[in-house]
Amino acid sequence: MDNKQINKQLCSSLNDLKKQNLLRSIPDIDHGADLYLDFKGKRLLNLASNNYLGLSQTEVLKKAACEATKHWGTSAAASRLVTGNFSLYCELEDAVARFKTQEKALVIGSGYMANLCLVTSLTQRKTIIFSDRLNHASIIDGIILSRAKHIRYRHNDIEHLHYLLKKHASSTQKILITDTIFSMDGDLARLEEIVSLAKKFNVIIVVDEAHATGVFGKGRGLAHALGLEKEIDIHMGTFSKALGSYGAYLAGAKEWIDWITTTGRPFIYSTALPPGVIGANLAAIDLVSQNPKQGQKLLDMGKYLRTELDRLGFDLGDSGSQIIPVILGDIETTLKAKEFLLTKGLYVAAIRPPTVPQNTSRLRLSLRIDLKKEHLQQIVRSFEELKKQL
Ligand SMILES: *Cc1c(COP(=O)(O)O)cnc(C)c1O
C-alpha cells in the first residue's frame, strides 16, 4: 500500500469510530488535577481526576519539588544504571521499603512501565500468568510483551480461578497478578481468597495497588488493610494518583528487586525520573505516613455517596472505594448524561468500550478528600435530576 491509500484507510477508520461515538480526543481542560477544573470557559467540580488526596497542590510537595530541582536540576539525563542516579532517589526507595514494610523497593518511570517491567522480568515463555479479566491495560500489555502463557480468570471469580489453578497445577512457573482496586469499577479484589489459593498452588503473587495507595491500609494499600502484606511477593503502586506526583514503585524481597533491577528492560532502557518528581514523591510518602487517617475519611465519603446514589436507583456495580461507577449501559446515554452533568457544574468521566465491556458504558466518579458537604449535596441533587432525564 502506498501512503495515500494508508491515509485514506485511516480517514475511514476514524470516521467509523466517530459514528460509533468511540473517537477519543484530548479534552480542552485546564487545571485538571484541581478541585475545580476549567473546561470550555466553565469552572466545574472535578470528579474525574485521580488526585484523591489533593496532594498535587500542597505546599509541602510543591516546595519539595522546587528544592530538588534547585539542587539537582531538571533532568536525571540518563538511565539509573548509567549516571541517572542521585542520593534523593535512594532515600525515596528506602522510604518506600519502610512504608510498605518490605525489604527493598525500586522506583520506576510510571505505573505503566512498572507493570511492563515486572511482568517481563519475572517470566519466561513457559511461565503461566493468571490475570483477572479486568486488570489494568498495562498488566495485559506486559503479559503480551513477555510472551508467557496468559490465563485470564473471570473478574474476581474465585471458583473460576480455582478451576484454572487446578487445571495447570503441574506447571512449575506460575504467577498471579491482580489490581487491588479495579480502576473502572472501584471494587476490591478478593485478596484473602486469592492469596490463600495462590499459596496452595505455589503461585507467585503480584498486586497492583495503583488506586489503593494513599487510601487503603493507612495509605499503604489493600494488602496492608487486610494484613496480607507479608504474603505478597511483589507490591506495585504508583505516585501518580493519590500521592499527587508521578512514577511508580515495586517493593518486595531483596532478591526479587535485584532481579528486576538487572533484567527489567523498561527500567534499564529509560531515563530516570527527574529530581523534582523524586522530591515530591518523597514528600508525599512522608505526608501520608504522618496523616494515616485521610484515606479512611475518603472511603467514608465514598460510602455516603454510594448510599445516596443507590437510593436514587443507579447501578453502582460492586464499588467499595473512592471510585464509583454509575453504569448506564449504552454509549449514547452515557455521553448525554455527561453533557447534562456539565450543565450542573460537574465534570465526570464517561467511560466507553473498549475500556469497559460492551453495554456497560458508565460515568465514573472519583472522589477527593477536598470535597465539602455542599459539594456532595450538589452531586446528589444533580444525579437526582439526571435520573428524571433518563
Ligand atoms: C493508573 C494505573 C496504572 C498506570 O500508572 P501510571 O503511573 O499512570 O502509568 C497501572 N495500574 C493501574 C491499576 C492503574 O490504575
PDBQT file of the ligand as one rigid body, heavy atoms in Angstrom, charges set to zero:
ROOT
HETATM    1  C1  LIG A 401      -3.147   4.212  36.514  1.00  0.00    +0.000 C 
HETATM    2  C2  LIG A 401      -2.804   2.781  36.632  1.00  0.00    +0.000 A 
HETATM    3  C3  LIG A 401      -1.586   2.284  36.177  1.00  0.00    +0.000 A 
HETATM    4  C4  LIG A 401      -0.626   3.158  35.401  1.00  0.00    +0.000 C 
HETATM    5  O1  LIG A 401       0.018   4.056  36.234  1.00  0.00    +0.000 OA
HETATM    6  P1  LIG A 401       0.661   5.392  35.590  1.00  0.00    +0.000 P 
HETATM    7  O2  LIG A 401       1.562   5.879  36.681  1.00  0.00    +0.000 OA
HETATM    8  O3  LIG A 401      -0.454   6.303  35.296  1.00  0.00    +0.000 OA
HETATM    9  O4  LIG A 401       1.400   4.964  34.380  1.00  0.00    +0.000 OA
HETATM   10  C5  LIG A 401      -1.289   0.960  36.392  1.00  0.00    +0.000 A 
HETATM   11  N1  LIG A 401      -2.171   0.135  37.015  1.00  0.00    +0.000 NA
HETATM   12  C6  LIG A 401      -3.365   0.575  37.448  1.00  0.00    +0.000 A 
HETATM   13  C7  LIG A 401      -4.300  -0.370  38.115  1.00  0.00    +0.000 C 
HETATM   14  C8  LIG A 401      -3.726   1.903  37.256  1.00  0.00    +0.000 A 
HETATM   15  O5  LIG A 401      -4.919   2.332  37.656  1.00  0.00    +0.000 OA
ENDROOT
TORSDOF 0
